[in-house]
Amino acid sequence: MSAATDTFVAFVDLLADALDDHETTGDALAARLCLSRFHFDRVIASVAGEPPATFRRRVLLERAAYRLLTTARSVLDVGVEAGYGSHEAFTRAFARAHPSPLTPRND
């Protein structure tokens, strides 16, 4: 494995531990991996194909989709758990991430 891949694996492990800590910043994650913020963003984006913040947001929304399918929790509860402050903000982000084939697109 390359150094970038090793760093990405460490990032995913760190992200899994800090996923529900919505106060965690990119600077804090970079520091925990002993990287500068610039190098952290560059390495993670090169391996993941997207910046760390986008990757984290996607993971939270995918977990929310799973929880909506497998639990009886309300949309608001799942949205708050994913770090959104309101039902509207969560449903907007969710609809952008998981467009319905039945909903017309406004591109």
ZIURWO-V534476 format. One record per pair of residues at least 4 apart in sequence whose C-alpha atoms are under 8 Angstrom apart, sorted by the first residue. I is the first residue (numbers start at 1). J is the second residue. D is the distance in whole Angstrom. If there is no record, write none. Layout:
i->I j->J d->D
i->I j->J d->D
//
This chain:
i->1 j->5 d->6
i->1 j->6 d->7
i->2 j->6 d->6
i->3 j->7 d->6
i->4 j->8 d->6
i->4 j->43 d->6
i->4 j->44 d->8
i->4 j->46 d->8
i->4 j->47 d->7
i->5 j->9 d->6
i->5 j->47 d->7
i->6 j->10 d->6
i->7 j->11 d->6
i->7 j->33 d->8
i->7 j->43 d->8
i->7 j->44 d->8
i->8 j->12 d->6
i->8 j->43 d->7
i->8 j->44 d->6
i->8 j->47 d->7
i->8 j->48 d->8
i->9 j->13 d->6
i->10 j->14 d->6
i->10 j->33 d->7
i->11 j->15 d->6
i->11 j->29 d->8
i->11 j->33 d->7
i->11 j->44 d->8
i->12 j->16 d->6
i->13 j->17 d->6
i->14 j->18 d->6
i->14 j->29 d->8
i->15 j->19 d->5
i->15 j->56 d->7
i->18 j->22 d->8
i->18 j->24 d->7
i->19 j->56 d->8
i->19 j->60 d->8
i->20 j->81 d->7
i->20 j->82 d->7
i->20 j->83 d->8
i->22 j->83 d->6
i->24 j->28 d->6
i->24 j->29 d->7
i->25 j->29 d->6
i->26 j->30 d->6
i->26 j->37 d->7
i->26 j->52 d->8
i->26 j->53 d->7
i->27 j->31 d->6
i->27 j->36 d->8
i->27 j->37 d->6
i->28 j->32 d->6
i->29 j->33 d->6
i->30 j->34 d->6
i->30 j->35 d->5
i->30 j->36 d->6
i->30 j->37 d->5
i->30 j->40 d->6
i->31 j->35 d->6
i->31 j->36 d->7
i->31 j->37 d->8
i->35 j->39 d->6
i->35 j->40 d->6
i->36 j->40 d->6
i->37 j->41 d->6
i->38 j->42 d->6
i->39 j->43 d->6
i->40 j->44 d->6
i->41 j->45 d->6
i->41 j->51 d->6
i->41 j->52 d->6
i->42 j->46 d->6
i->42 j->51 d->8
i->43 j->47 d->6
i->44 j->48 d->6
i->44 j->49 d->8
i->44 j->50 d->7
i->44 j->51 d->7
i->44 j->52 d->6
i->45 j->49 d->5
i->45 j->50 d->5
i->45 j->51 d->5
i->45 j->52 d->7
i->46 j->50 d->7
i->48 j->55 d->7
i->50 j->54 d->6
i->50 j->55 d->6
i->51 j->55 d->6
i->52 j->56 d->6
i->53 j->57 d->6
i->54 j->58 d->6
i->55 j->59 d->6
i->56 j->60 d->6
i->57 j->61 d->6
i->58 j->62 d->6
i->58 j->97 d->8
i->59 j->63 d->6
i->60 j->64 d->6
i->60 j->82 d->6
i->61 j->65 d->6
i->61 j->82 d->7
i->61 j->94 d->7
i->61 j->97 d->7
i->62 j->66 d->6
i->63 j->67 d->6
i->64 j->68 d->6
i->64 j->78 d->6
i->64 j->79 d->7
i->64 j->82 d->7
i->65 j->69 d->6
i->66 j->70 d->6
i->67 j->71 d->5
i->67 j->73 d->8
i->67 j->78 d->7
i->68 j->72 d->7
i->68 j->73 d->7
i->68 j->74 d->8
i->68 j->75 d->7
i->68 j->78 d->7
i->73 j->77 d->6
i->73 j->78 d->7
i->74 j->78 d->6
i->75 j->79 d->6
i->75 j->87 d->7
i->76 j->80 d->6
i->76 j->86 d->7
i->76 j->87 d->5
i->76 j->90 d->8
i->77 j->81 d->6
i->78 j->82 d->6
i->79 j->83 d->6
i->79 j->84 d->5
i->79 j->85 d->8
i->79 j->86 d->7
i->79 j->87 d->7
i->79 j->90 d->5
i->79 j->91 d->8
i->80 j->84 d->5
i->80 j->85 d->6
i->80 j->86 d->7
i->80 j->90 d->8
i->84 j->89 d->6
i->84 j->90 d->6
i->85 j->89 d->7
i->85 j->90 d->8
i->86 j->90 d->6
i->87 j->91 d->6
i->88 j->92 d->6
i->89 j->93 d->6
i->90 j->94 d->6
i->91 j->95 d->6
i->92 j->96 d->6
i->93 j->97 d->6
i->94 j->98 d->6
i->94 j->99 d->8
i->95 j->99 d->5
i->95 j->100 d->7
i->99 j->103 d->7
//
